[in-house]
Amino acid sequence: MFILNGKKVSKKVIDELDTDSIDKIEVLKGDSATKEYGKKAKEGVVIITTKKE
């Protein structure tokens, strides 16, 4: 599961993201991922925050 600036997005959106615009990347796994994002996050969550312009 991918979260970009607080919204769930597809892998295609992530693939097209300009890497220079990334401010922070966080990875949640296990209980912390499912607790926050539900069963769909059982394989983990990648949370990406872009730079504010």
N, CA, C and O atoms as a DFTB+ gen file, in Angstrom:
212 C
 N C O
     1  1       0.849      -1.161       0.000
     2  2       0.000       0.000       0.000
     3  2       0.901       1.232       0.000
     4  3       1.913       1.282       0.698
     5  1       0.512       2.214      -0.792
     6  2       1.258       3.461      -0.886
     7  2       0.368       4.626      -0.458
     8  3      -0.779       4.743      -0.888
     9  1       0.921       5.483       0.396
    10  2       0.236       6.684       0.848
    11  2       1.098       7.875       0.439
    12  3       2.265       7.966       0.819
    13  1       0.516       8.783      -0.335
    14  2       1.238       9.971      -0.783
    15  2       0.524      11.202      -0.240
    16  3      -0.625      11.473      -0.589
    17  1       1.211      11.937       0.611
    18  2       0.638      13.143       1.232
    19  2      -0.729      12.865       1.852
    20  3      -1.654      13.668       1.730
    21  1      -0.843      11.725       2.514
    22  2      -2.059      11.397       3.252
    23  2      -3.146      10.692       2.462
    24  3      -4.196      10.370       3.018
    25  1      -2.918      10.442       1.168
    26  2      -3.935       9.785       0.345
    27  2      -3.387       8.489      -0.244
    28  3      -2.239       8.433      -0.685
    29  1      -4.220       7.448      -0.248
    30  2      -3.834       6.174      -0.840
    31  2      -3.724       6.351      -2.356
    32  3      -4.628       6.894      -2.990
    33  1      -2.609       5.888      -2.931
    34  2      -2.381       5.997      -4.367
    35  2      -1.885       4.665      -4.919
    36  3      -1.487       3.775      -4.167
    37  1      -1.915       4.547      -6.230
    38  2      -1.458       3.322      -6.890
    39  2       0.062       3.346      -7.070
    40  3       0.706       4.386      -6.937
    41  1       0.610       2.179      -7.374
    42  2       2.034       2.078      -7.639
    43  2       2.406       2.918      -8.856
    44  3       3.507       3.464      -8.919
    45  1       1.504       3.024      -9.813
    46  2       1.765       3.827     -11.021
    47  2       2.038       5.283     -10.645
    48  3       2.945       5.906     -11.196
    49  1       1.261       5.824      -9.713
    50  2       1.471       7.205      -9.258
    51  2       2.850       7.335      -8.628
    52  3       3.557       8.313      -8.869
    53  1       3.228       6.365      -7.834
    54  2       4.542       6.387      -7.188
    55  2       5.649       6.288      -8.234
    56  3       6.657       6.989      -8.145
    57  1       5.462       5.420      -9.218
    58  2       6.462       5.262     -10.279
    59  2       6.680       6.558     -11.052
    60  3       7.787       6.818     -11.523
    61  1       5.640       7.368     -11.185
    62  2       5.720       8.616     -11.949
    63  2       6.134       9.816     -11.099
    64  3       6.293      10.919     -11.622
    65  1       6.306       9.612      -9.812
    66  2       6.652      10.693      -8.889
    67  2       8.091      11.160      -9.122
    68  3       9.001      10.340      -9.242
    69  1       8.286      12.458      -9.184
    70  2       9.627      13.036      -9.307
    71  2      10.356      12.842      -7.975
    72  3       9.940      13.378      -6.948
    73  1      11.429      12.084      -8.002
    74  2      12.135      11.759      -6.756
    75  2      12.699      13.000      -6.063
    76  3      12.893      12.993      -4.848
    77  1      12.961      14.057      -6.817
    78  2      13.464      15.291      -6.205
    79  2      12.405      15.992      -5.363
    80  3      12.731      16.855      -4.547
    81  1      11.136      15.625      -5.557
    82  2      10.061      16.265      -4.795
    83  2       9.791      15.584      -3.459
    84  3       8.976      16.070      -2.674
    85  1      10.462      14.466      -3.189
    86  2      10.227      13.709      -1.950
    87  2      10.940      14.361      -0.772
    88  3      12.136      14.650      -0.828
    89  1      10.182      14.584       0.287
    90  2      10.742      15.139       1.524
    91  2      11.051      14.029       2.519
    92  3      12.105      14.032       3.155
    93  1      10.114      13.067       2.653
    94  2      10.266      12.026       3.672
    95  2       9.591      10.740       3.213
    96  3       8.538      10.768       2.576
    97  1      10.212       9.615       3.547
    98  2       9.627       8.296       3.292
    99  2       9.622       7.527       4.611
   100  3      10.627       7.475       5.320
   101  1       8.487       6.940       4.921
   102  2       8.344       6.146       6.143
   103  2       7.742       4.797       5.763
   104  3       6.874       4.728       4.893
   105  1       8.193       3.737       6.404
   106  2       7.668       2.397       6.148
   107  2       7.064       1.853       7.429
   108  3       7.717       1.829       8.473
   109  1       5.812       1.416       7.347
   110  2       5.153       0.767       8.484
   111  2       4.962      -0.700       8.138
   112  3       4.546      -1.034       7.028
   113  1       5.263      -1.567       9.085
   114  2       5.076      -3.000       8.879
   115  2       4.374      -3.592      10.086
   116  3       4.345      -3.002      11.166
   117  1       3.816      -4.758       9.878
   118  2       3.222      -5.502      10.980
   119  2       2.020      -4.828      11.610
   120  3       1.190      -4.226      10.930
   121  1       1.948      -4.944      12.930
   122  2       0.799      -4.436      13.681
   123  2       0.593      -2.936      13.521
   124  3      -0.543      -2.465      13.476
   125  1       1.689      -2.185      13.435
   126  2       1.531      -0.733      13.317
   127  2       0.875      -0.353      11.991
   128  3       0.120       0.617      11.933
   129  1       1.154      -1.105      10.928
   130  2       0.536      -0.828       9.626
   131  2      -0.944      -1.197       9.635
   132  3      -1.784      -0.411       9.197
   133  1      -1.263      -2.382      10.129
   134  2      -2.670      -2.805      10.122
   135  2      -3.509      -2.014      11.117
   136  3      -4.700      -1.795      10.892
   137  1      -2.900      -1.587      12.206
   138  2      -3.628      -0.787      13.194
   139  2      -4.071       0.543      12.582
   140  3      -5.184       1.011      12.826
   141  1      -3.190       1.141      11.791
   142  2      -3.490       2.460      11.230
   143  2      -4.269       2.398       9.912
   144  3      -5.092       3.272       9.639
   145  1      -4.011       1.359       9.087
   146  2      -4.601       1.331       7.744
   147  2      -5.475       0.110       7.460
   148  3      -5.991      -0.033       6.352
   149  1      -5.644      -0.759       8.430
   150  2      -6.532      -1.898       8.257
   151  2      -5.881      -3.094       7.595
   152  3      -4.673      -3.115       7.359
   153  1      -6.710      -4.100       7.296
   154  2      -6.218      -5.376       6.763
   155  2      -5.498      -5.248       5.426
   156  3      -4.617      -6.049       5.116
   157  1      -5.864      -4.258       4.642
   158  2      -5.211      -4.077       3.342
   159  2      -3.731      -3.735       3.490
   160  3      -2.968      -3.843       2.529
   161  1      -3.332      -3.331       4.665
   162  2      -1.941      -2.942       4.921
   163  2      -1.123      -4.064       5.536
   164  3      -0.021      -3.825       6.029
   165  1      -1.642      -5.281       5.516
   166  2      -0.944      -6.383       6.193
   167  2       0.457      -6.651       5.634
   168  3       1.313      -7.185       6.339
   169  1       0.692      -6.284       4.374
   170  2       2.018      -6.462       3.770
   171  2       2.921      -5.249       4.003
   172  3       4.092      -5.260       3.622
   173  1       2.381      -4.221       4.622
   174  2       3.155      -3.020       4.915
   175  2       2.626      -1.803       4.173
   176  3       1.822      -1.911       3.247
   177  1       3.097      -0.652       4.605
   178  2       2.677       0.621       4.029
   179  2       3.914       1.486       3.807
   180  3       4.779       1.589       4.677
   181  1       3.984       2.107       2.626
   182  2       5.024       3.080       2.340
   183  2       4.343       4.449       2.334
   184  3       3.443       4.707       1.535
   185  1       4.789       5.314       3.236
   186  2       4.202       6.647       3.370
   187  2       5.219       7.660       2.832
   188  3       6.345       7.758       3.321
   189  1       4.790       8.404       1.816
   190  2       5.681       9.384       1.189
   191  2       5.086      10.782       1.365
   192  3       3.906      11.020       1.105
   193  1       5.940      11.688       1.813
   194  2       5.552      13.088       1.943
   195  2       6.430      13.892       1.001
   196  3       7.653      13.751       1.008
   197  1       5.799      14.741       0.184
   198  2       6.577      15.562      -0.738
   199  2       6.880      16.912      -0.120
   200  3       6.249      17.334       0.849
   201  1       7.856      17.570      -0.703
   202  2       8.254      18.899      -0.239
   203  2       7.147      19.897      -0.519
   204  3       6.457      19.801      -1.535
   205  1       6.980      20.843       0.369
   206  2       6.019      21.927       0.164
   207  2       6.680      22.970      -0.718
   208  3       7.835      23.341      -0.507
   209  1       5.941      23.435      -1.698
   210  2       6.530      24.443      -2.596
   211  2       5.848      25.763      -2.464
   212  3       6.216      26.720      -3.145
